[in-house]
Structure formats: C-alpha cells, structure tokens
C-alpha cells in the first residue's frame, strides 16, 4: 500500500491531467451538438467494426460444423440424383420413394488422418459400424473421383485402403470407347497425382486427355470420374497396353469423402460364391 501511495504521489500531475482531460472532453461533447454527433458516429463505427470482426471470428470457428452439414447435404443429393438417373425415361414410371428404388446411397465422412507418401497409404474417417459402414464399401470424393475401399471398421471410425495403395484395384473404362482396364497405383513411380490402367487391349485407339471413369464392374457405380489419359505410349509387349493417367483427386487436400452403400452387395456376393472356382 505504501508503494502505491508513493507511485501516485510521484505521478500525480499525470493523473490530474487525465482526470481533467476526461472531464473537459465530457463537457465539450455534452454541451456542443456538433462534437456530440461526431463522437456518437465515431463510437458507432468503432463498435460496428468490432462486432463485424467478432462475427467473422465466430463464422471461422463454426466452419467445421458448416462443412459437416454441407457434406451431409451433398450425400443426400447425390443419392437422390443417382436414383433419378437410374429411371428408364422410355417408360411411364412414377417413383414415390427414390431412396428405396436406387441401388446405391451415399454417406458423408470427414477425413481425420491421411497419408500420400507411403507405398501403402491408409485414410481414417470419422464414421463406423454405428453409421452403417462395413468393410469393402467403395469411397469417393466430392465430385472428383475414386478414393478407395473401406478396410477396417470400429464403432465410430473406419480406415480406407487408399487408391494410393499397392493392393487397390478398380475396374475402369475409357469414356470415349468403353475400353476396359484395371486401375492401379505405383506401377512406375509413387506420384500421388498419377495412376495406371493395365490390361487395356491394344486395338483400342487411346488419345491424350481421354476421360477415365469407373466401369461398374467393381464396387463403384458406373461413371464415377477417375482421371484423364496423360501417356498412351506404355507397351507391355503383348496384346495389352498400360496407360498413365492424371488423377482428378488431389489426395494431398482430401478433407471429406462419401462412402457408397450398395444395397445389392451382399446378395451379389452370396450368389457369386456359389459359382465353381475356375482354374
């Protein structure tokens, strides 16, 4: 307390100046309409700017929730769009519940761990068995193509065997001429921006920039974007060729994905299990 009084006594002139200056400002503003209006306008501008910046900060902090909501809405729209596209327009068909008429439904998920520099890259998402996720389901990104397959699942999490994995294979086709092939990664190098299509018959004419999509013969619906042809000159020395493509997906920026639920997957698996093994 003694030190406080010493401090006040030493700088009393400064404190008196502050007090009288404040009183002077108050009297000037109170007794002069012009100064009062200027002060009010300035104060409103400062307060308005502060509220504006505060709202920007709140919006930034809520971006995660907003993105989750948008991803869920996109998944719903994708499912409905797929249902509508599966209707035979040549027949007079009325679909009352499109969600029950389509083979595929989409579920949005957020990426919580990802890698692109390994030989076998794995992605972790925030969905699990509690959300209906099961091993083997196909995974795509928001309009940019194939991501991989669900690998292991817990109650609330799941791992994806990324397309950037030596064991991942996807049946694809050239959109221009329906040439079939098998999409793999890392045949020549481990660039996360490129992949390769193997076993494409040599008699097909392939051009640069040709679009590659899923064929529908794997767990992916047909027509999912994959990439564009970047090199057609890779020959295997037999009746087939290997094609290099630039992937549409940028795996280094992957944040949200869509897990595809195939309603006929179990039925197809059970039916095909009865087929004799070919030697």
ChimeraX commands (.cxc) that place a marker at each C-alpha (Angstrom):
marker #1 position 0.00,0.00,0.00 radius 0.5
marker #1 position 2.86,2.36,0.89 radius 0.5
marker #1 position 4.45,1.78,-2.52 radius 0.5
marker #1 position 1.12,2.56,-4.19 radius 0.5
marker #1 position 0.87,5.93,-2.45 radius 0.5
marker #1 position 4.46,6.70,-3.40 radius 0.5
marker #1 position 3.68,5.84,-7.04 radius 0.5
marker #1 position 0.52,8.03,-7.08 radius 0.5
marker #1 position 2.36,10.91,-5.39 radius 0.5
marker #1 position 5.22,10.73,-7.85 radius 0.5
marker #1 position 2.96,10.81,-10.93 radius 0.5
marker #1 position 0.09,12.88,-9.53 radius 0.5
marker #1 position 0.45,15.52,-12.25 radius 0.5
marker #1 position -0.15,12.89,-14.93 radius 0.5
marker #1 position -3.22,11.52,-13.14 radius 0.5
marker #1 position -4.66,15.00,-12.65 radius 0.5
marker #1 position -4.11,15.68,-16.35 radius 0.5
marker #1 position -6.02,12.50,-17.30 radius 0.5
marker #1 position -8.90,13.35,-14.95 radius 0.5
marker #1 position -9.27,16.96,-16.12 radius 0.5
marker #1 position -8.82,15.98,-19.76 radius 0.5
marker #1 position -11.62,13.44,-19.44 radius 0.5
marker #1 position -13.89,15.99,-17.76 radius 0.5
marker #1 position -13.09,18.51,-20.50 radius 0.5
marker #1 position -13.97,16.01,-23.23 radius 0.5
marker #1 position -17.23,15.12,-21.47 radius 0.5
marker #1 position -18.26,18.79,-21.07 radius 0.5
marker #1 position -17.38,19.58,-24.69 radius 0.5
marker #1 position -19.39,16.67,-26.05 radius 0.5
marker #1 position -22.33,17.29,-23.70 radius 0.5
marker #1 position -22.68,21.00,-24.47 radius 0.5
marker #1 position -21.98,21.05,-28.23 radius 0.5
marker #1 position -24.26,19.27,-30.68 radius 0.5
marker #1 position -21.64,19.01,-33.45 radius 0.5
marker #1 position -18.99,17.41,-31.23 radius 0.5
marker #1 position -21.67,15.13,-29.76 radius 0.5
marker #1 position -22.78,13.89,-33.20 radius 0.5
marker #1 position -19.18,13.32,-34.30 radius 0.5
marker #1 position -18.44,11.36,-31.14 radius 0.5
marker #1 position -21.57,9.22,-31.45 radius 0.5
marker #1 position -20.87,8.45,-35.10 radius 0.5
marker #1 position -17.25,7.57,-34.34 radius 0.5
marker #1 position -18.29,5.36,-31.45 radius 0.5
marker #1 position -20.87,3.56,-33.58 radius 0.5
marker #1 position -18.27,2.97,-36.27 radius 0.5
marker #1 position -15.79,1.51,-33.78 radius 0.5
marker #1 position -18.43,-0.69,-32.17 radius 0.5
marker #1 position -19.74,-1.79,-35.58 radius 0.5
marker #1 position -16.24,-2.73,-36.74 radius 0.5
marker #1 position -15.68,-4.67,-33.53 radius 0.5
marker #1 position -18.94,-6.61,-33.98 radius 0.5
marker #1 position -18.10,-7.29,-37.61 radius 0.5
marker #1 position -14.71,-8.73,-36.71 radius 0.5
marker #1 position -16.31,-10.76,-33.92 radius 0.5
marker #1 position -18.83,-12.24,-36.35 radius 0.5
marker #1 position -16.03,-13.13,-38.78 radius 0.5
marker #1 position -14.25,-14.93,-35.93 radius 0.5
marker #1 position -17.44,-16.79,-34.97 radius 0.5
marker #1 position -18.01,-17.87,-38.57 radius 0.5
marker #1 position -14.42,-19.11,-38.80 radius 0.5
marker #1 position -14.80,-21.13,-35.59 radius 0.5
marker #1 position -18.02,-22.67,-36.93 radius 0.5
marker #1 position -16.58,-23.67,-40.30 radius 0.5
marker #1 position -16.17,-27.28,-39.19 radius 0.5
marker #1 position -19.87,-27.65,-38.37 radius 0.5
marker #1 position -20.85,-25.87,-41.59 radius 0.5
marker #1 position -18.65,-28.17,-43.68 radius 0.5
marker #1 position -20.07,-31.26,-41.97 radius 0.5
marker #1 position -23.59,-30.06,-42.70 radius 0.5
marker #1 position -22.80,-29.33,-46.35 radius 0.5
marker #1 position -21.15,-32.72,-46.80 radius 0.5
marker #1 position -24.21,-34.48,-45.38 radius 0.5
marker #1 position -26.50,-32.49,-47.66 radius 0.5
marker #1 position -24.32,-33.32,-50.68 radius 0.5
marker #1 position -24.51,-37.01,-49.80 radius 0.5
marker #1 position -28.30,-36.82,-49.73 radius 0.5
marker #1 position -28.42,-35.01,-53.08 radius 0.5
marker #1 position -26.02,-37.48,-54.67 radius 0.5
marker #1 position -28.25,-40.36,-53.58 radius 0.5
marker #1 position -31.37,-38.70,-54.97 radius 0.5
marker #1 position -29.61,-37.79,-58.23 radius 0.5
marker #1 position -28.40,-41.36,-58.68 radius 0.5
marker #1 position -31.94,-42.62,-58.11 radius 0.5
marker #1 position -33.35,-40.27,-60.74 radius 0.5
marker #1 position -30.67,-41.18,-63.27 radius 0.5
marker #1 position -31.49,-44.88,-62.89 radius 0.5
marker #1 position -35.11,-44.39,-64.02 radius 0.5
marker #1 position -35.86,-45.64,-67.54 radius 0.5
marker #1 position -37.16,-42.50,-69.24 radius 0.5
marker #1 position -38.70,-44.56,-72.07 radius 0.5
marker #1 position -41.31,-45.93,-69.68 radius 0.5
marker #1 position -44.01,-44.16,-67.76 radius 0.5
marker #1 position -42.61,-44.77,-64.26 radius 0.5
marker #1 position -43.62,-42.90,-61.11 radius 0.5
marker #1 position -41.13,-43.15,-58.26 radius 0.5
marker #1 position -42.69,-42.24,-54.91 radius 0.5
marker #1 position -39.67,-43.03,-52.75 radius 0.5
marker #1 position -36.47,-42.69,-54.74 radius 0.5
marker #1 position -34.27,-43.67,-51.77 radius 0.5
marker #1 position -35.79,-47.16,-51.82 radius 0.5
marker #1 position -35.53,-47.53,-55.59 radius 0.5
marker #1 position -31.81,-46.92,-56.03 radius 0.5
marker #1 position -29.06,-49.46,-55.57 radius 0.5
marker #1 position -26.58,-47.00,-54.08 radius 0.5
marker #1 position -26.74,-44.49,-51.25 radius 0.5
marker #1 position -24.07,-42.06,-50.07 radius 0.5
marker #1 position -22.85,-41.28,-46.57 radius 0.5
marker #1 position -20.56,-38.30,-45.94 radius 0.5
marker #1 position -17.50,-38.66,-43.72 radius 0.5
marker #1 position -14.69,-36.39,-42.59 radius 0.5
marker #1 position -11.04,-37.38,-43.07 radius 0.5
marker #1 position -9.19,-37.31,-39.75 radius 0.5
marker #1 position -5.92,-38.89,-40.93 radius 0.5
marker #1 position -4.35,-39.28,-44.35 radius 0.5
marker #1 position -1.04,-40.17,-45.96 radius 0.5
marker #1 position 0.26,-39.89,-49.53 radius 0.5
marker #1 position 4.00,-40.59,-49.25 radius 0.5
marker #1 position 3.94,-44.30,-48.33 radius 0.5
marker #1 position 3.85,-47.37,-50.55 radius 0.5
marker #1 position 0.58,-48.40,-48.89 radius 0.5
marker #1 position -1.40,-45.34,-47.88 radius 0.5
marker #1 position -4.31,-45.53,-45.44 radius 0.5
marker #1 position -7.01,-42.92,-44.71 radius 0.5
marker #1 position -9.00,-42.72,-41.46 radius 0.5
marker #1 position -12.54,-41.29,-41.37 radius 0.5
marker #1 position -14.99,-40.41,-38.58 radius 0.5
marker #1 position -17.64,-43.00,-39.45 radius 0.5
marker #1 position -18.02,-46.60,-38.32 radius 0.5
marker #1 position -20.40,-49.51,-37.84 radius 0.5
marker #1 position -22.74,-47.26,-35.86 radius 0.5
marker #1 position -23.29,-45.35,-39.13 radius 0.5
marker #1 position -23.76,-48.48,-41.23 radius 0.5
marker #1 position -20.20,-48.60,-42.57 radius 0.5
marker #1 position -18.86,-52.05,-43.48 radius 0.5
marker #1 position -15.61,-53.41,-44.85 radius 0.5
marker #1 position -15.36,-53.42,-48.62 radius 0.5
marker #1 position -17.56,-50.40,-49.32 radius 0.5
marker #1 position -16.38,-48.05,-52.06 radius 0.5
marker #1 position -15.34,-44.49,-51.22 radius 0.5
marker #1 position -15.27,-41.42,-53.48 radius 0.5
marker #1 position -14.60,-37.72,-53.00 radius 0.5
marker #1 position -16.87,-34.74,-53.70 radius 0.5
marker #1 position -17.23,-34.94,-57.46 radius 0.5
marker #1 position -13.55,-35.63,-58.18 radius 0.5
marker #1 position -13.30,-39.38,-58.26 radius 0.5
marker #1 position -12.25,-42.63,-56.65 radius 0.5
marker #1 position -10.71,-42.63,-53.15 radius 0.5
marker #1 position -10.53,-46.33,-52.23 radius 0.5
marker #1 position -12.24,-49.11,-50.27 radius 0.5
marker #1 position -13.26,-49.38,-46.62 radius 0.5
marker #1 position -10.76,-51.65,-44.89 radius 0.5
marker #1 position -11.22,-51.95,-41.11 radius 0.5
marker #1 position -14.17,-50.62,-39.13 radius 0.5
marker #1 position -14.81,-49.86,-35.44 radius 0.5
marker #1 position -17.93,-48.43,-33.83 radius 0.5
marker #1 position -17.24,-44.82,-34.81 radius 0.5
marker #1 position -14.17,-44.90,-37.09 radius 0.5
marker #1 position -13.05,-46.63,-40.25 radius 0.5
marker #1 position -9.89,-46.93,-42.32 radius 0.5
marker #1 position -9.79,-46.71,-46.10 radius 0.5
marker #1 position -7.39,-48.62,-48.29 radius 0.5
marker #1 position -6.50,-45.63,-50.42 radius 0.5
marker #1 position -6.20,-45.74,-54.19 radius 0.5
marker #1 position -2.57,-44.91,-53.36 radius 0.5
marker #1 position -2.04,-48.50,-52.12 radius 0.5
marker #1 position -0.34,-51.38,-53.92 radius 0.5
marker #1 position -3.28,-53.74,-53.36 radius 0.5
marker #1 position -6.06,-51.38,-54.53 radius 0.5
marker #1 position -7.56,-52.27,-57.90 radius 0.5
marker #1 position -10.57,-50.69,-59.59 radius 0.5
marker #1 position -12.27,-51.68,-62.82 radius 0.5
marker #1 position -12.37,-48.64,-65.12 radius 0.5
marker #1 position -13.25,-47.78,-68.68 radius 0.5
marker #1 position -12.39,-45.12,-71.25 radius 0.5
marker #1 position -15.46,-42.95,-71.56 radius 0.5
marker #1 position -14.92,-42.44,-75.29 radius 0.5
marker #1 position -14.83,-46.07,-76.44 radius 0.5
marker #1 position -15.64,-48.22,-73.35 radius 0.5
marker #1 position -12.19,-49.84,-73.38 radius 0.5
marker #1 position -11.88,-51.77,-70.11 radius 0.5
marker #1 position -8.85,-51.92,-67.84 radius 0.5
marker #1 position -7.71,-52.22,-64.24 radius 0.5
marker #1 position -6.73,-49.08,-62.34 radius 0.5
marker #1 position -3.64,-49.47,-60.11 radius 0.5
marker #1 position -1.14,-47.14,-58.48 radius 0.5
marker #1 position 2.65,-47.13,-58.38 radius 0.5
marker #1 position 3.47,-49.21,-61.47 radius 0.5
marker #1 position 6.27,-46.82,-62.47 radius 0.5
marker #1 position 6.51,-44.36,-59.59 radius 0.5
marker #1 position 4.67,-43.29,-56.45 radius 0.5
marker #1 position 3.33,-39.92,-57.54 radius 0.5
marker #1 position 0.04,-39.27,-55.70 radius 0.5
marker #1 position -1.23,-37.35,-58.74 radius 0.5
marker #1 position -0.91,-40.26,-61.20 radius 0.5
marker #1 position -2.12,-43.84,-61.63 radius 0.5
marker #1 position -2.06,-46.52,-64.33 radius 0.5
marker #1 position -4.60,-48.58,-66.25 radius 0.5
marker #1 position -3.38,-52.09,-67.00 radius 0.5
marker #1 position -4.63,-54.75,-69.41 radius 0.5
marker #1 position -6.16,-52.41,-71.99 radius 0.5
marker #1 position -6.43,-54.24,-75.36 radius 0.5
marker #1 position -4.01,-52.90,-77.96 radius 0.5
marker #1 position -6.62,-52.49,-80.70 radius 0.5
marker #1 position -8.28,-49.56,-78.91 radius 0.5
marker #1 position -7.22,-46.09,-80.00 radius 0.5
marker #1 position -6.38,-44.03,-76.92 radius 0.5
marker #1 position -5.73,-40.29,-77.06 radius 0.5
marker #1 position -4.28,-37.84,-74.59 radius 0.5
marker #1 position -6.86,-36.20,-72.30 radius 0.5
marker #1 position -9.39,-39.03,-72.78 radius 0.5
marker #1 position -11.59,-39.27,-69.69 radius 0.5
marker #1 position -11.46,-42.37,-67.49 radius 0.5
marker #1 position -14.45,-43.43,-65.38 radius 0.5
marker #1 position -15.43,-46.46,-63.30 radius 0.5
marker #1 position -16.95,-49.32,-65.28 radius 0.5
marker #1 position -19.44,-50.52,-62.68 radius 0.5
marker #1 position -17.80,-53.97,-62.57 radius 0.5
marker #1 position -16.16,-53.30,-59.21 radius 0.5
marker #1 position -17.85,-51.94,-56.07 radius 0.5
marker #1 position -18.15,-48.46,-57.56 radius 0.5
marker #1 position -21.22,-47.34,-59.51 radius 0.5
marker #1 position -20.53,-46.81,-63.22 radius 0.5
marker #1 position -19.47,-43.40,-64.43 radius 0.5
marker #1 position -17.55,-42.15,-61.38 radius 0.5
marker #1 position -14.76,-39.85,-62.57 radius 0.5
marker #1 position -11.20,-41.11,-62.20 radius 0.5
marker #1 position -8.80,-39.08,-64.35 radius 0.5
marker #1 position -7.51,-38.16,-67.81 radius 0.5
marker #1 position -5.01,-40.00,-70.01 radius 0.5
marker #1 position -1.54,-38.46,-69.82 radius 0.5
marker #1 position 0.60,-41.11,-71.57 radius 0.5
marker #1 position -0.52,-43.65,-74.16 radius 0.5
marker #1 position 2.88,-45.00,-75.12 radius 0.5
marker #1 position 3.43,-47.58,-72.39 radius 0.5
marker #1 position 3.53,-51.01,-74.03 radius 0.5
marker #1 position 3.70,-54.36,-72.24 radius 0.5
marker #1 position 4.94,-56.27,-75.29 radius 0.5
marker #1 position 1.80,-58.38,-75.74 radius 0.5
marker #1 position -1.81,-57.79,-76.76 radius 0.5
marker #1 position -2.37,-55.33,-73.96 radius 0.5
marker #1 position -1.05,-51.91,-73.00 radius 0.5
marker #1 position -0.70,-49.83,-69.87 radius 0.5
marker #1 position -1.95,-46.26,-69.82 radius 0.5
marker #1 position -0.79,-43.49,-67.48 radius 0.5
marker #1 position -3.47,-41.08,-66.21 radius 0.5
marker #1 position -3.61,-37.87,-64.20 radius 0.5
marker #1 position -5.98,-38.37,-61.28 radius 0.5
marker #1 position -8.80,-35.90,-60.74 radius 0.5
marker #1 position -8.47,-36.37,-56.99 radius 0.5
marker #1 position -5.86,-34.35,-55.14 radius 0.5
marker #1 position -5.18,-36.71,-52.23 radius 0.5
marker #1 position -2.99,-34.11,-50.51 radius 0.5
marker #1 position -6.03,-31.87,-49.82 radius 0.5
marker #1 position -8.64,-34.55,-49.08 radius 0.5
marker #1 position -10.99,-33.43,-46.26 radius 0.5
marker #1 position -14.39,-35.02,-46.93 radius 0.5
marker #1 position -15.33,-38.28,-48.64 radius 0.5
marker #1 position -18.50,-40.21,-49.47 radius 0.5
marker #1 position -18.93,-43.88,-48.57 radius 0.5
marker #1 position -21.12,-45.72,-51.08 radius 0.5
marker #1 position -23.57,-48.26,-49.70 radius 0.5
marker #1 position -24.53,-50.88,-52.29 radius 0.5
marker #1 position -27.87,-52.45,-51.33 radius 0.5
marker #1 position -27.21,-55.44,-53.58 radius 0.5
marker #1 position -23.63,-56.09,-52.45 radius 0.5
marker #1 position -24.42,-58.93,-50.04 radius 0.5
marker #1 position -26.88,-60.53,-52.47 radius 0.5
marker #1 position -24.32,-60.40,-55.28 radius 0.5
marker #1 position -21.59,-61.78,-53.03 radius 0.5
marker #1 position -23.76,-64.69,-51.91 radius 0.5
marker #1 position -24.79,-65.51,-55.49 radius 0.5
marker #1 position -21.28,-65.39,-56.89 radius 0.5
marker #1 position -19.93,-67.54,-54.03 radius 0.5
marker #1 position -21.92,-70.45,-55.48 radius 0.5
marker #1 position -20.02,-70.30,-58.78 radius 0.5
marker #1 position -17.35,-73.00,-59.29 radius 0.5
marker #1 position -13.76,-71.85,-58.98 radius 0.5
marker #1 position -12.11,-71.52,-62.36 radius 0.5
marker #1 position -8.62,-72.95,-62.62 radius 0.5
marker link #1:1,2 radius 0.2
marker link #1:2,3 radius 0.2
marker link #1:3,4 radius 0.2
marker link #1:4,5 radius 0.2
marker link #1:5,6 radius 0.2
marker link #1:6,7 radius 0.2
marker link #1:7,8 radius 0.2
marker link #1:8,9 radius 0.2
marker link #1:9,10 radius 0.2
marker link #1:10,11 radius 0.2
marker link #1:11,12 radius 0.2
marker link #1:12,13 radius 0.2
marker link #1:13,14 radius 0.2
marker link #1:14,15 radius 0.2
marker link #1:15,16 radius 0.2
marker link #1:16,17 radius 0.2
marker link #1:17,18 radius 0.2
marker link #1:18,19 radius 0.2
marker link #1:19,20 radius 0.2
marker link #1:20,21 radius 0.2
marker link #1:21,22 radius 0.2
marker link #1:22,23 radius 0.2
marker link #1:23,24 radius 0.2
marker link #1:24,25 radius 0.2
marker link #1:25,26 radius 0.2
marker link #1:26,27 radius 0.2
marker link #1:27,28 radius 0.2
marker link #1:28,29 radius 0.2
marker link #1:29,30 radius 0.2
marker link #1:30,31 radius 0.2
marker link #1:31,32 radius 0.2
marker link #1:32,33 radius 0.2
marker link #1:33,34 radius 0.2
marker link #1:34,35 radius 0.2
marker link #1:35,36 radius 0.2
marker link #1:36,37 radius 0.2
marker link #1:37,38 radius 0.2
marker link #1:38,39 radius 0.2
marker link #1:39,40 radius 0.2
marker link #1:40,41 radius 0.2
marker link #1:41,42 radius 0.2
marker link #1:42,43 radius 0.2
marker link #1:43,44 radius 0.2
marker link #1:44,45 radius 0.2
marker link #1:45,46 radius 0.2
marker link #1:46,47 radius 0.2
marker link #1:47,48 radius 0.2
marker link #1:48,49 radius 0.2
marker link #1:49,50 radius 0.2
marker link #1:50,51 radius 0.2
marker link #1:51,52 radius 0.2
marker link #1:52,53 radius 0.2
marker link #1:53,54 radius 0.2
marker link #1:54,55 radius 0.2
marker link #1:55,56 radius 0.2
marker link #1:56,57 radius 0.2
marker link #1:57,58 radius 0.2
marker link #1:58,59 radius 0.2
marker link #1:59,60 radius 0.2
marker link #1:60,61 radius 0.2
marker link #1:61,62 radius 0.2
marker link #1:62,63 radius 0.2
marker link #1:63,64 radius 0.2
marker link #1:64,65 radius 0.2
marker link #1:65,66 radius 0.2
marker link #1:66,67 radius 0.2
marker link #1:67,68 radius 0.2
marker link #1:68,69 radius 0.2
marker link #1:69,70 radius 0.2
marker link #1:70,71 radius 0.2
marker link #1:71,72 radius 0.2
marker link #1:72,73 radius 0.2
marker link #1:73,74 radius 0.2
marker link #1:74,75 radius 0.2
marker link #1:75,76 radius 0.2
marker link #1:76,77 radius 0.2
marker link #1:77,78 radius 0.2
marker link #1:78,79 radius 0.2
marker link #1:79,80 radius 0.2
marker link #1:80,81 radius 0.2
marker link #1:81,82 radius 0.2
marker link #1:82,83 radius 0.2
marker link #1:83,84 radius 0.2
marker link #1:84,85 radius 0.2
marker link #1:85,86 radius 0.2
marker link #1:86,87 radius 0.2
marker link #1:87,88 radius 0.2
marker link #1:88,89 radius 0.2
marker link #1:89,90 radius 0.2
marker link #1:90,91 radius 0.2
marker link #1:91,92 radius 0.2
marker link #1:92,93 radius 0.2
marker link #1:93,94 radius 0.2
marker link #1:94,95 radius 0.2
marker link #1:95,96 radius 0.2
marker link #1:96,97 radius 0.2
marker link #1:97,98 radius 0.2
marker link #1:98,99 radius 0.2
marker link #1:99,100 radius 0.2
marker link #1:100,101 radius 0.2
marker link #1:101,102 radius 0.2
marker link #1:102,103 radius 0.2
marker link #1:103,104 radius 0.2
marker link #1:104,105 radius 0.2
marker link #1:105,106 radius 0.2
marker link #1:106,107 radius 0.2
marker link #1:107,108 radius 0.2
marker link #1:108,109 radius 0.2
marker link #1:109,110 radius 0.2
marker link #1:110,111 radius 0.2
marker link #1:111,112 radius 0.2
marker link #1:112,113 radius 0.2
marker link #1:113,114 radius 0.2
marker link #1:114,115 radius 0.2
marker link #1:115,116 radius 0.2
marker link #1:116,117 radius 0.2
marker link #1:117,118 radius 0.2
marker link #1:118,119 radius 0.2
marker link #1:119,120 radius 0.2
marker link #1:120,121 radius 0.2
marker link #1:121,122 radius 0.2
marker link #1:122,123 radius 0.2
marker link #1:123,124 radius 0.2
marker link #1:124,125 radius 0.2
marker link #1:125,126 radius 0.2
marker link #1:126,127 radius 0.2
marker link #1:127,128 radius 0.2
marker link #1:128,129 radius 0.2
marker link #1:129,130 radius 0.2
marker link #1:130,131 radius 0.2
marker link #1:131,132 radius 0.2
marker link #1:132,133 radius 0.2
marker link #1:133,134 radius 0.2
marker link #1:134,135 radius 0.2
marker link #1:135,136 radius 0.2
marker link #1:136,137 radius 0.2
marker link #1:137,138 radius 0.2
marker link #1:138,139 radius 0.2
marker link #1:139,140 radius 0.2
marker link #1:140,141 radius 0.2
marker link #1:141,142 radius 0.2
marker link #1:142,143 radius 0.2
marker link #1:143,144 radius 0.2
marker link #1:144,145 radius 0.2
marker link #1:145,146 radius 0.2
marker link #1:146,147 radius 0.2
marker link #1:147,148 radius 0.2
marker link #1:148,149 radius 0.2
marker link #1:149,150 radius 0.2
marker link #1:150,151 radius 0.2
marker link #1:151,152 radius 0.2
marker link #1:152,153 radius 0.2
marker link #1:153,154 radius 0.2
marker link #1:154,155 radius 0.2
marker link #1:155,156 radius 0.2
marker link #1:156,157 radius 0.2
marker link #1:157,158 radius 0.2
marker link #1:158,159 radius 0.2
marker link #1:159,160 radius 0.2
marker link #1:160,161 radius 0.2
marker link #1:161,162 radius 0.2
marker link #1:162,163 radius 0.2
marker link #1:163,164 radius 0.2
marker link #1:164,165 radius 0.2
marker link #1:165,166 radius 0.2
marker link #1:166,167 radius 0.2
marker link #1:167,168 radius 0.2
marker link #1:168,169 radius 0.2
marker link #1:169,170 radius 0.2
marker link #1:170,171 radius 0.2
marker link #1:171,172 radius 0.2
marker link #1:172,173 radius 0.2
marker link #1:173,174 radius 0.2
marker link #1:174,175 radius 0.2
marker link #1:175,176 radius 0.2
marker link #1:176,177 radius 0.2
marker link #1:177,178 radius 0.2
marker link #1:178,179 radius 0.2
marker link #1:179,180 radius 0.2
marker link #1:180,181 radius 0.2
marker link #1:181,182 radius 0.2
marker link #1:182,183 radius 0.2
marker link #1:183,184 radius 0.2
marker link #1:184,185 radius 0.2
marker link #1:185,186 radius 0.2
marker link #1:186,187 radius 0.2
marker link #1:187,188 radius 0.2
marker link #1:188,189 radius 0.2
marker link #1:189,190 radius 0.2
marker link #1:190,191 radius 0.2
marker link #1:191,192 radius 0.2
marker link #1:192,193 radius 0.2
marker link #1:193,194 radius 0.2
marker link #1:194,195 radius 0.2
marker link #1:195,196 radius 0.2
marker link #1:196,197 radius 0.2
marker link #1:197,198 radius 0.2
marker link #1:198,199 radius 0.2
marker link #1:199,200 radius 0.2
marker link #1:200,201 radius 0.2
marker link #1:201,202 radius 0.2
marker link #1:202,203 radius 0.2
marker link #1:203,204 radius 0.2
marker link #1:204,205 radius 0.2
marker link #1:205,206 radius 0.2
marker link #1:206,207 radius 0.2
marker link #1:207,208 radius 0.2
marker link #1:208,209 radius 0.2
marker link #1:209,210 radius 0.2
marker link #1:210,211 radius 0.2
marker link #1:211,212 radius 0.2
marker link #1:212,213 radius 0.2
marker link #1:213,214 radius 0.2
marker link #1:214,215 radius 0.2
marker link #1:215,216 radius 0.2
marker link #1:216,217 radius 0.2
marker link #1:217,218 radius 0.2
marker link #1:218,219 radius 0.2
marker link #1:219,220 radius 0.2
marker link #1:220,221 radius 0.2
marker link #1:221,222 radius 0.2
marker link #1:222,223 radius 0.2
marker link #1:223,224 radius 0.2
marker link #1:224,225 radius 0.2
marker link #1:225,226 radius 0.2
marker link #1:226,227 radius 0.2
marker link #1:227,228 radius 0.2
marker link #1:228,229 radius 0.2
marker link #1:229,230 radius 0.2
marker link #1:230,231 radius 0.2
marker link #1:231,232 radius 0.2
marker link #1:232,233 radius 0.2
marker link #1:233,234 radius 0.2
marker link #1:234,235 radius 0.2
marker link #1:235,236 radius 0.2
marker link #1:236,237 radius 0.2
marker link #1:237,238 radius 0.2
marker link #1:238,239 radius 0.2
marker link #1:239,240 radius 0.2
marker link #1:240,241 radius 0.2
marker link #1:241,242 radius 0.2
marker link #1:242,243 radius 0.2
marker link #1:243,244 radius 0.2
marker link #1:244,245 radius 0.2
marker link #1:245,246 radius 0.2
marker link #1:246,247 radius 0.2
marker link #1:247,248 radius 0.2
marker link #1:248,249 radius 0.2
marker link #1:249,250 radius 0.2
marker link #1:250,251 radius 0.2
marker link #1:251,252 radius 0.2
marker link #1:252,253 radius 0.2
marker link #1:253,254 radius 0.2
marker link #1:254,255 radius 0.2
marker link #1:255,256 radius 0.2
marker link #1:256,257 radius 0.2
marker link #1:257,258 radius 0.2
marker link #1:258,259 radius 0.2
marker link #1:259,260 radius 0.2
marker link #1:260,261 radius 0.2
marker link #1:261,262 radius 0.2
marker link #1:262,263 radius 0.2
marker link #1:263,264 radius 0.2
marker link #1:264,265 radius 0.2
marker link #1:265,266 radius 0.2
marker link #1:266,267 radius 0.2
marker link #1:267,268 radius 0.2
marker link #1:268,269 radius 0.2
marker link #1:269,270 radius 0.2
marker link #1:270,271 radius 0.2
marker link #1:271,272 radius 0.2
marker link #1:272,273 radius 0.2
marker link #1:273,274 radius 0.2
marker link #1:274,275 radius 0.2
marker link #1:275,276 radius 0.2
marker link #1:276,277 radius 0.2
marker link #1:277,278 radius 0.2
marker link #1:278,279 radius 0.2
view
